[in-house]
Amino acid sequence: MPSGTTTTGPPGGGGPVEATRIELFAPVASFRDPMFPGLTRCLPVPPSSALRGMLAAATGAAAEPVPLGYSARAAGTGVDAETYHPIAADGANPAVAGRVRAVKGGTTVKDRPFLAHLSVTLWIPEPDGTRIAAALRRPVWGLRLGRSQDLVYVRSVSPVLLRPADVAVVGHALAPPGGHDAGAAVTVRLAEWIAADRLTTRYGDYLWCAEPAGRLPVRHALRDGDRAVWLRPAPAGPGQR
């Protein structure tokens, strides 16, 4: 599948940015790692494609390709025993009321790792932030992160002013490569844009710390109070740059 990595940096020529901060909470959420096809390995954080999909569910739009920054952490992990109902391509075992018969190649049970007590903070620049915040109060569709049963709750919505930063508390923020030099940071590759036909996905690389990183020098960053924020631009679709 074609892939690409977007660039990032404070918009508006490096000045302050008006934004909306949205605090989300999901008791359980699961994000399958597409880098391991055939396995159910769970990503440690939600991909931005999932977050933008949730925002689109709130507004009722086909997509919400808005710039955003985010941080994420889970209090723990677990494993579900999940039932799958694969449909035979030749129609030999059709689904009835969403279920197929438990024959060879039919109903099967697989382990599905998940994140427990997932907290996510979003920062969305204006004017999109105010528009999306209003939609989250009366969403068109149910708000979910990950699987269809993984409901997400909006804890708070606040207007903020993001200021350029050279030093800030990194915490669990998702940063671009080179955004900071925290020794505990790992690189995670996450989907940023998925085509409607699901045949094309664009990925981006992020730095993320499982244990919260403290106050550090940062590059291409903004800050909300003392918290570091990296705004990721809206991903480009095929034929766009």
Secondary structure, 3 states (H helix, E strand, C coil): CCCCCCCCCCCHHHCCEEEEEEEEEEEEECCECCCCCCCCCECCCCCHHHHHHHHHHHHCCCCCCCCEEEEEEEEEEEEEEEEECCCCCCCCCCCECCECCCCCCCCEEEEEEEEEEEEEEEEEECCHHHHHHHHHHCCCCCCECCCCCCECEEEEEEEEEEEEEEEEEEECECECCCCECCCCCEEEEEEEEECCCCCCEEEEEEEECCCCEEEEEEEEEEEECCEEECCECCCCCCCCC
